[in-house]
Amino acid sequence: MSELSRAEIEEFWESWLEVNREAERTGDWRVMADEYALDATYGWMYSVDEHFMAVGRDQIRDWAIGIEMDGFDGWHYDYQVAVIDEKKSMIVGFWKQRSGIVDDKSGQEFEILGLGGSWFGVERQVGGLDDGQIKIAWQRDWFDMPSTTHTFVEILKSGKAPETLLKRMEVSGHGVPGHYHLNDLPSTVWPPPVEEGRYLVEPTAAEPSA
């Protein structure tokens, strides 16, 4: 893969934000799928032994921004800050996760507190239909799961949860496409190049003695 300039990464990031805004406006997150490489991976963690992972553009479209995002009409994920590392072709974006549903008690939207964000690796594609284009090679998300559970419970208690969200909240567990036990994951929890140690800044600690 050819190296990317900071200007190229910044231009890609701005286009990514525009696609996000369009997805939030329409409620259809699948429009974001074409921003990913054909062999991209996208994952996050629900619990110690329940992880989500999509491998390839089709699974990302159908599962990560399909099944997983269905029912979140009106929700918005406003990026607060982004950090770009052009030497590693990585972007880290921190977002707030807001529901679009107003809490009558506070007059504010129900919001999932705690830090949330996405970590991206971007690459220029070589060969194929995407030749020369910059795409997301991998993405890993994180969010505060206890806070997420708390916010969903508060929305339920308010009586304001739309039917689409209620149906989405029923979609959980290892039977859902893309939900894996840790040992069954089709890609690594850490992004593949990081897991491979390409960017290691500290030596790995010695294994504990038996």
C-alpha positions in Angstrom: 0.0 0.0 0.0 1.3 3.4 -0.9 1.8 6.0 1.8 -0.7 8.8 2.4 -0.1 12.4 3.0 -1.7 14.2 5.9 -3.7 16.3 3.4 -5.1 13.2 1.8 -6.1 11.7 5.2 -7.7 15.0 6.3 -9.7 15.1 3.0 -10.9 11.5 3.5 -11.9 12.4 7.1 -14.0 15.3 6.0 -15.8 13.1 3.4 -16.3 10.5 6.1 -18.0 13.1 8.4 -20.3 14.0 5.5 -21.3 10.4 5.0 -22.0 10.1 8.7 -24.2 13.2 8.6 -26.1 11.7 5.7 -26.6 8.4 7.5 -27.9 10.3 10.6 -30.3 12.4 8.4 -31.8 9.4 6.7 -31.5 6.8 9.5 -29.8 4.4 7.0 -26.2 3.7 8.1 -25.6 1.4 5.2 -24.6 4.3 3.0 -21.3 4.3 4.9 -20.3 0.8 3.6 -18.5 2.0 0.5 -16.0 3.9 2.6 -14.5 0.5 3.7 -12.0 -1.7 1.8 -13.4 -4.9 0.4 -11.4 -6.9 3.0 -11.8 -4.4 5.9 -12.5 -5.6 9.5 -14.7 -3.8 12.0 -15.2 -4.8 15.6 -16.0 -3.9 19.2 -16.5 -5.5 22.6 -19.8 -6.1 24.4 -18.4 -8.2 27.3 -15.4 -10.3 28.1 -16.7 -13.2 26.0 -19.0 -11.4 23.6 -17.4 -9.5 20.8 -18.7 -8.2 17.5 -16.7 -8.6 14.3 -17.5 -8.0 10.7 -15.0 -9.1 8.0 -15.3 -7.6 4.6 -17.4 -4.8 3.1 -20.5 -6.9 2.7 -20.6 -8.0 6.4 -19.9 -4.4 7.5 -22.8 -3.3 5.4 -25.2 -6.0 6.5 -24.1 -6.5 10.1 -22.0 -3.7 11.6 -24.0 -0.8 10.0 -27.0 -2.9 9.2 -28.4 -5.2 11.9 -26.4 -3.5 14.7 -27.6 0.0 13.8 -31.2 -0.8 12.8 -33.6 0.9 15.3 -31.4 3.8 16.1 -33.4 6.3 14.1 -32.7 9.8 15.4 -29.5 8.8 17.2 -26.4 10.9 16.4 -22.8 10.3 17.1 -21.2 13.7 17.1 -17.4 13.7 16.8 -15.9 15.9 19.5 -12.3 15.7 18.4 -10.2 13.6 16.0 -6.5 12.8 16.1 -4.7 12.0 12.9 -1.3 10.2 12.7 -0.2 10.4 9.1 2.9 8.4 9.7 0.8 5.4 10.7 -2.2 6.3 8.5 -4.5 6.1 11.6 -7.3 8.3 12.8 -8.9 8.3 16.3 -12.3 10.0 16.6 -14.1 10.6 19.9 -17.9 10.9 19.7 -20.8 11.5 22.0 -23.7 9.1 21.6 -27.0 10.9 21.9 -30.5 9.4 21.3 -32.6 12.3 19.9 -35.1 11.4 22.6 -35.6 14.1 25.2 -35.7 13.3 28.9 -38.6 15.3 30.4 -36.8 15.4 33.8 -33.7 17.2 32.5 -35.0 18.7 29.2 -31.9 17.2 27.6 -31.4 14.2 25.2 -30.8 10.8 26.7 -27.1 10.4 26.2 -24.7 7.5 26.8 -22.1 8.9 29.1 -18.4 8.0 29.2 -15.9 8.1 26.4 -16.9 6.6 23.0 -14.9 6.5 19.9 -13.6 4.8 16.8 -10.1 4.0 15.8 -9.4 3.7 12.1 -6.6 2.5 9.8 -6.8 4.0 6.3 -5.1 2.7 3.2 -4.9 3.6 -0.5 -6.2 0.6 -2.4 -4.1 -1.1 -5.1 -5.8 -3.0 -7.9 -9.4 -3.9 -8.4 -12.4 -1.5 -8.6 -11.1 0.6 -5.7 -7.7 1.1 -7.2 -6.2 4.4 -6.0 -9.0 5.2 -3.6 -8.5 5.7 0.1 -10.6 3.3 2.2 -10.9 2.2 5.8 -8.8 -1.0 6.2 -9.9 -1.6 9.8 -12.0 0.0 12.5 -12.3 -0.7 16.2 -14.9 1.0 18.4 -15.2 1.4 22.2 -17.9 2.7 24.5 -19.0 2.5 28.1 -21.2 -0.6 28.2 -22.5 0.0 31.8 -23.5 3.5 30.8 -25.1 2.2 27.7 -27.2 -0.2 29.7 -28.2 2.5 32.1 -29.3 4.9 29.4 -31.4 2.3 27.6 -33.1 1.4 30.9 -33.8 5.1 31.5 -35.3 5.5 28.0 -37.5 2.4 28.7 -38.7 3.9 32.0 -39.6 7.2 30.3 -42.0 5.4 28.0 -40.5 7.2 25.0 -38.7 4.3 23.4 -40.0 3.9 19.8 -41.0 0.5 18.6 -38.0 0.3 16.3 -35.7 0.8 19.3 -37.6 -1.8 21.4 -37.1 -4.3 18.6 -33.4 -3.5 18.3 -33.0 -4.0 22.1 -34.2 -7.6 21.6 -31.3 -8.3 19.2 -28.5 -9.6 21.5 -26.4 -12.6 22.3 -24.2 -15.0 20.4 -26.9 -16.0 18.0 -26.8 -12.6 16.3 -24.7 -12.5 13.1 -21.2 -11.1 13.9 -21.4 -11.9 17.7 -18.6 -14.2 18.7 -17.0 -15.8 21.7 -13.5 -14.4 22.1 -11.8 -17.6 21.0 -13.9 -17.8 17.8 -13.3 -14.3 16.5 -12.4 -14.2 12.8 -10.1 -11.2 13.3 -8.1 -9.9 16.2 -9.6 -7.6 19.0 -6.7 -5.2 18.4 -6.4 -4.1 14.7 -4.3 -6.7 12.8 -1.2 -4.6 12.2 -1.2 -3.5 15.8 -1.7 -7.1 17.0 1.2 -8.1 14.8 3.5 -5.7 16.7 4.2 -3.3 13.8 3.9 -0.2 16.0 5.2 -1.6 19.3 6.6 1.1 21.5 7.4 -1.0 24.6 8.8 -4.5 24.8 6.2 -7.2 25.7 6.2 -8.0 29.3 7.7 -11.4 30.2 5.2 -14.2 30.6 4.4 -15.0 34.2 6.1 -18.0 35.6 4.0 -21.1 36.4 
